[in-house]
Amino acid sequence: MKKLITLCIAASMAATVYAGPSIVGSMNEWNPADPGMELTLNANGVWELVVVMPMGNFEYKVVEGDSWGDGNWPDNNQWVNISEVTEEITFYANLGANVGPRDWDEFVTHMNPVVAGNFIGALGGSDWNPGDLTGEMFDGDMDGIFEFSAVVPEGDWEGKVTLNHNWDQNTSPTNIGFHSDGTAPTLITYDMSNNTTTVSGVIGLLQDVLVTFQVDMSCVEVHPDGAWLAGTFTNWGDGELAMYPVGGGIWMLDVLFLEGDAYHQEYKFKNGHDGWEYVDNHQLEIDDSMPTMTLPLVMFNGEDCPPTDLNLPGTIMLAANYPNPFNPTTSIQFALPAPGAVTLTVYNLLGGNVATLANGHFAAGTHIVQFNGADLPSGVYYYTLTGNGQSVTNKMLLIK
């Protein structure tokens, strides 16, 4: 008995001439030069090979040429299970945007893609489970474009296309958000030839938003490599982002989320490249009503490290803004010796109030606020901290 299994690898061809990709695995003793496992380009812009394989369980991956030095992927070997005496296996493959070392947009799957997301449970399945066939996609007309359609309950949702029923590979660096009215079917399509996912009724950020992340590392011994940020928007550890220190044990980073990105993100901080926080993922709901957003200061690992007399200033302290000069945003740090009411105000050279960055009761210790001069002309500005019967003023320079 013969059974057709489709094996797909997503990406697009580069113009450079090179040996075609090969399927390499335990079925051919991991030989990248096996001429019987080379693929040829089909009309859909993917590489294709049809072979008859014997019964058994086999590991495999893709080699971009005829040697291991040509690049191979995915990082983890994939498994194909043959349950019949023989089965006809159709392999499909593409090579990503570039030839050579592995790029994030190179994929392989021997099963139909599956949509995983926070709405699958509402359809009777399991949320964020790449092996749950509730979200299985199909290519009915064999054009390399897979589809999933369902009436999703009313609300804002997000998801991502997964391959091989696992999380070894990502088809996009961020989750894709969409809105359902609860009546019309939601159609999700995935084009393997160019690694593109589209969703009917997509609703993402209405404008670019610059989000400021900040973490207090003062309760831990900071790794020589410093603090790092990783999350759904970096494909977690694959694209981690280096943070910068601003004093007082606090590290910061600005991340630009683009129009159309998902509202909901998750993230964690890292101490060095491998020192993940031992806490649940931090949850972020991006507010796109303004072009900037500053997240609350959090303690690394959720450590309980309250300020002490040893690290509290003797009087109110106003640090130099960073960066300075700046365009258009900068961070301003201040510290209080005791709880109290404070104001932090920005003035132009004529003494006019152009922004109030803080106005209320703050706890003792260090605080950081953001100033955005996007709507202001270039020039010198002053910022004044008032509290505890004292006042301190610093100068900053906006250059556009």
Secondary structure by P-SEA (a helix, b strand, c coil): cbbbbbbbbbbbbccccccccccccccccccccccccbbbbccccccbbbbbbcbbbbbbbbbccccccccccccbbbbbbbcccbbbbbbbbbbcccccccccccccccccbbbbccccccccccccccccccbbbbbccccccccccccccccccbbbbbcccccccccccbbbbbcccccbbbbbbbbcccccccccccccccbbbbbbbbbbccccccccccbbbbccccccccbbbbbbbccccbbbbbbbbcccccccccccccccccccccccccccccccccccccccccccccccccccccccccccccccccccccccbbbbbbbbcccbbbbbbbbccccccccccccccccccbbbbbbbcccccbbbbbbbbbcccbbbbbbbbbcc
